[in-house]
Amino acid sequence: MMTKKVSRITAVIMLLVAVGFICYAFQHPEGAWPWSNTITFALYRMYIIVMILLFIAPFKNKKPLRSHKRDSENSYHG
C-alpha cells in the first residue's frame, strides 16, 4: 500500500512528465504515434485518471462510518 507521501510524489512526477510532454509536443507538431487517435486519447485519459487518483488517494478517510445507533443498542449486557 502506498503512503501519502509516496502517492503525492508519484502524482507530482506524473504531472511534471505530462507538462514536459506537452511542451515537447507543441514544439514538434510533426510527431505522431503509430496507432490511431482513439487509442492515443484513451491512453491520455487513463494517465490523467491515475494521476488524479494518486493526488486524491491520500485525502480519503480510512475510518469506517459510525453507526447512527446509540451505544446502548450496540452493546451486549449479557
N, C-alpha and C positions, 0 to 999 in steps of 0.2 A: 504494500500500500504506500502511496506517495505521501510525503509530509507536505504541509502547507508551503514550506519554503521551496522545496523541490518543484512542486506544482507551479508556483508563481515564476520561478526562474525558468522553467521549461517554456511556459507561456510567453514570457518576455523574449526569450531567444527565438521562439517561433515567430513572434511579431517582428523582431528585427530582421529575420531572414525574409519574411514576406515583404517588408518595406524595401530591403535591398533588391529583392527580385523585381518588384515593381519599378524601381529606379532603373535597373538594368534593362527591363523590357521597354521602357519609354525611350531609352537611348538606342535600342536595337530593334526597331519595328519589323525588320526583315526576318527576324527569328520566328520559328514556328515549331509546334510539336508534331510528331509523326502520326498522330491519331486525330480523330475528329474533335471539333469544338465541344461537342456534347460530353465527351469523356474528360476533356480538359476542365470544363466548368464544373463537372461532378467532383473532380479531384480538388479544385479550388474550394468548393463548398465543404467537402469533408475536412480539409485543412483548417478552414475557418471555424467549423463546428468544434473540432478537437481543441483548437486554441482557446475558444470561448469557454469550453467546459473546464479546461485547465485553469483559467482565470477564476471561474465561478466556484469550482470544487472546494477550495479552501474555506469558503464562506458558508458552506452548508452546515446546518446544525445536526450533529450526530446523536443528540439526546432524543429518546423517544418522547412522543407527546404524552402528557399526563392525562390520565382518565378524568373525566368530569365527575365521577362518583366520589362520594365522601370517603375518607379513610376508614370510617367505621363499617361501611358496606363492603370494603375490600379485605378486611382483616377477619381472621377466624378466631373466635373466642372459645373454642372447644367446649 
